[in-house]
Amino acid sequence: MLFNSYAFIFFYFPLVLLGFFLIGRCNARAAAGFLALASLFFYGWWSIKALPLLLGSICFNYWMGLQLTPQPGRSDRTRKQWLIAALTINLGVLAVFKYADFFLTNVNSGLAEAGLSSVPLLHVALPIGISFYTFTQIAFLVDCWQGKVQERRFVPYVLFVTYFPHLIAGPVLHHKQMMPQFANPAIYRVDTNKLALGLAIFTFGLAKKLLIADRLGQYADMMFNGVHTGVLPSLYTSWFGVLAYTLQIYFDFSGYSDMAVGLSLCMGVQLPLNFRSPYKSTNIIEFWRRWHISLSTFLRDYLYVPLGGNRKGEARRYLNLFLTMLLGGLWHGASWTFVIWGALHGAFLMVNHVWNAKVRRGAAPGWWARVLGWCLTFLCVMIAWVVFRAESLNAAIEIYKGMLGFHGAPVSAFSEFTVPFRKPEFFQTLLLGMIICLALPPTIALERWVPSVAALGGRPRLSSAMTVATAIGTVILLGLSVSKLGSYSPFLYFQF
């Protein structure tokens, strides 16, 4: 069941919202249980075959969390052994489902060169959302071991893991962000302000997905899929195709995150911010503080810091940074293209840190330096997206050649492509996307838009007029978005 589907918008979510608040008026714990069951139904709608794995993961990690919690008579050494076992099993399960065939394919390549017979691939189907709920529970286990977890009841834990707005494609949640909210009786009562704001944020996210991401995705797919089938892209086709994908993945994933935040806010629960206008960044360090914030935070707290962070010297710091990004790339998928994408960003971050330490030395950059920094950062991000999206390394290389002009500049030489940038709607969508990315605040800041207008003179009539105008605009935007429903259009991050 997709957020951008008739079934979800007109049936599932209204029924869940109604049931949650009706039950919550009588019993908050029963309402939490109802929401957990509704979330499991949401996941089972996707794949009933993958549901037992999710339930098994929840039960196993909840039990392990109890063993890892500091208790009288239980030594730190014993708890550390439990932690190692729990992490090994979690990562092992993830490796089997996500990386087994990737590993065997590379082993078979070596065996073929040696003249030996190959090992059969497992062809195990990847359960949707396994990376997100595995990382969420790994963070929980580590915090149990460190004695940071206060809430240990089973139903709140199940709800924390399965909570449907984040279950499929994040954000990666932390227990301290969610469990206190589920324990707050106020969320089980309707808050009309939060409900209205949540629906508005959901609408903006839905519009990002259906009106911008999907439209740009048609042109990006045209170029990337064409290269995969052997068509060589020209200079212009390459750059416009990569730019289309650069905006597609942003509006697709930030659209999902906005929808998740909006849906959750309707129920009074605040999800963490996952995007903060990342394409406004003037350096790569800033980009990773704004892009997929929940994953960046997880990688920092549970990978970079345990590796030593910046505590073991400058050289080790850069190595830890590179390894963190390398593994972050591998987290996205079992392919060398994702590994190289992570390596590119690791290298970009290392260069950025060296520049700050050796050249800039803390001096505030001028406006021209910020403009140049933005251009360089955006260019580096686009270059990395090529290998992230390409079906293979060979396809990525051909696109890079096209971007350098090695396949020629005239578009007329490549009749295989329906040239997208000759169509007005492509340019309009591209321009609209760039304006939203660079000129507007994040959707999560919607709450501040109307009050800021009301603050101009403090006139209540102006405030009321702007509130009505915002409501009308939201309804119109929702209508436009709903008119695009009907075709199967999953989110890009579902594959990770």
ZIKALIN-V19016 format. One record per residue. N is the residue number from 1. RES is the residue in one letter. NEAR is the number of other ideal C-beta (glycine too) atoms within 10 Angstrom. Layout:
n: <N	N>
res: <RES	RES>
near: <NEAR	NEAR>
This chain:
n: <1	2	3	4	5	6	7	8	9	10	11	12	13	14	15	16	17	18	19	20	21	22	23	24	25	26	27	28	29	30	31	32	33	34	35	36	37	38	39	40	41	42	43	44	45	46	47	48	49	50	51	52	53	54	55	56	57	58	59	60	61	62	63	64	65	66	67	68	69	70	71	72	73	74	75	76	77	78	79	80	81	82	83	84	85	86	87	88	89	90	91	92	93	94	95	96	97	98	99	100	101	102	103	104	105	106	107	108	109	110	111	112	113	114	115	116	117	118	119	120	121	122	123	124	125	126	127	128	129	130	131	132	133	134	135	136	137	138	139	140	141	142	143	144	145	146	147	148	149	150	151	152	153	154	155	156	157	158	159	160	161	162	163	164	165	166	167	168	169	170	171	172	173	174	175	176	177	178	179	180	181	182	183	184	185	186	187	188	189	190	191	192	193	194	195	196	197	198	199	200	201	202	203	204	205	206	207	208	209	210	211	212	213	214	215	216	217	218	219	220	221	222	223	224	225	226	227	228	229	230	231	232	233	234	235	236	237	238	239	240	241	242	243	244	245	246	247	248	249	250	251	252	253	254	255	256	257	258	259	260	261	262	263	264	265	266	267	268	269	270	271	272	273	274	275	276	277	278	279	280	281	282	283	284	285	286	287	288	289	290	291	292	293	294	295	296	297	298	299	300	301	302	303	304	305	306	307	308	309	310	311	312	313	314	315	316	317	318	319	320	321	322	323	324	325	326	327	328	329	330	331	332	333	334	335	336	337	338	339	340	341	342	343	344	345	346	347	348	349	350	351	352	353	354	355	356	357	358	359	360	361	362	363	364	365	366	367	368	369	370	371	372	373	374	375	376	377	378	379	380	381	382	383	384	385	386	387	388	389	390	391	392	393	394	395	396	397	398	399	400	401	402	403	404	405	406	407	408	409	410	411	412	413	414	415	416	417	418	419	420	421	422	423	424	425	426	427	428	429	430	431	432	433	434	435	436	437	438	439	440	441	442	443	444	445	446	447	448	449	450	451	452	453	454	455	456	457	458	459	460	461	462	463	464	465	466	467	468	469	470	471	472	473	474	475	476	477	478	479	480	481	482	483	484	485	486	487	488	489	490	491	492	493	494	495	496>
res: <M	L	F	N	S	Y	A	F	I	F	F	Y	F	P	L	V	L	L	G	F	F	L	I	G	R	C	N	A	R	A	A	A	G	F	L	A	L	A	S	L	F	F	Y	G	W	W	S	I	K	A	L	P	L	L	L	G	S	I	C	F	N	Y	W	M	G	L	Q	L	T	P	Q	P	G	R	S	D	R	T	R	K	Q	W	L	I	A	A	L	T	I	N	L	G	V	L	A	V	F	K	Y	A	D	F	F	L	T	N	V	N	S	G	L	A	E	A	G	L	S	S	V	P	L	L	H	V	A	L	P	I	G	I	S	F	Y	T	F	T	Q	I	A	F	L	V	D	C	W	Q	G	K	V	Q	E	R	R	F	V	P	Y	V	L	F	V	T	Y	F	P	H	L	I	A	G	P	V	L	H	H	K	Q	M	M	P	Q	F	A	N	P	A	I	Y	R	V	D	T	N	K	L	A	L	G	L	A	I	F	T	F	G	L	A	K	K	L	L	I	A	D	R	L	G	Q	Y	A	D	M	M	F	N	G	V	H	T	G	V	L	P	S	L	Y	T	S	W	F	G	V	L	A	Y	T	L	Q	I	Y	F	D	F	S	G	Y	S	D	M	A	V	G	L	S	L	C	M	G	V	Q	L	P	L	N	F	R	S	P	Y	K	S	T	N	I	I	E	F	W	R	R	W	H	I	S	L	S	T	F	L	R	D	Y	L	Y	V	P	L	G	G	N	R	K	G	E	A	R	R	Y	L	N	L	F	L	T	M	L	L	G	G	L	W	H	G	A	S	W	T	F	V	I	W	G	A	L	H	G	A	F	L	M	V	N	H	V	W	N	A	K	V	R	R	G	A	A	P	G	W	W	A	R	V	L	G	W	C	L	T	F	L	C	V	M	I	A	W	V	V	F	R	A	E	S	L	N	A	A	I	E	I	Y	K	G	M	L	G	F	H	G	A	P	V	S	A	F	S	E	F	T	V	P	F	R	K	P	E	F	F	Q	T	L	L	L	G	M	I	I	C	L	A	L	P	P	T	I	A	L	E	R	W	V	P	S	V	A	A	L	G	G	R	P	R	L	S	S	A	M	T	V	A	T	A	I	G	T	V	I	L	L	G	L	S	V	S	K	L	G	S	Y	S	P	F	L	Y	F	Q	F>
near: <16	20	24	24	16	12	12	20	18	12	12	19	21	11	11	22	18	10	15	20	19	12	18	22	11	9	12	18	15	13	22	23	17	18	27	23	16	20	20	19	15	20	22	16	15	18	14	9	10	18	16	11	15	21	15	11	20	20	13	15	24	19	12	22	21	14	18	26	18	12	10	4	5	13	9	9	8	12	19	12	12	20	18	11	13	23	16	10	14	19	13	10	17	20	13	13	20	20	16	15	17	18	15	16	14	11	12	17	11	10	14	11	8	7	6	10	8	13	12	8	13	12	7	11	10	18	23	20	23	18	23	22	26	22	21	26	23	19	19	25	22	18	20	25	23	13	12	13	20	11	14	13	14	14	15	21	23	21	25	24	25	24	24	25	27	29	22	22	24	27	25	24	25	19	22	15	15	23	21	12	18	23	15	12	8	10	23	22	11	16	16	7	9	19	16	16	19	23	18	25	27	28	25	25	25	25	22	25	28	21	20	21	26	19	21	27	21	15	26	23	16	20	24	22	12	19	28	16	9	9	17	18	28	22	18	19	29	24	18	22	28	22	20	26	25	24	23	26	19	24	29	25	23	28	27	31	31	28	26	25	29	25	25	23	25	24	24	20	21	15	23	18	16	27	23	17	19	20	21	18	20	18	23	26	15	17	22	22	15	18	22	22	19	23	21	20	17	23	20	15	15	19	17	21	14	10	17	13	16	14	10	12	10	11	8	14	18	18	16	21	22	17	16	23	25	20	16	22	24	19	20	19	19	18	20	17	20	20	18	19	26	24	19	22	25	23	18	22	20	17	14	22	18	12	15	14	11	8	8	13	8	6	9	7	13	9	7	8	13	13	12	13	18	17	11	15	22	19	10	19	21	15	16	21	20	27	25	21	23	23	14	14	13	11	22	21	14	22	27	16	16	26	21	10	13	13	20	16	11	9	18	8	11	18	9	13	17	11	17	23	17	9	12	8	11	18	13	11	24	20	10	16	24	14	10	21	18	12	9	12	13	20	25	23	14	18	14	11	13	18	11	11	17	17	12	10	8	8	12	8	8	14	17	12	13	17	15	10	12	16	14	10	12	19	13	11	16	18	10	14	21	16	10	16	17	10	9	7	16	15	20	18	19	15	12	20>
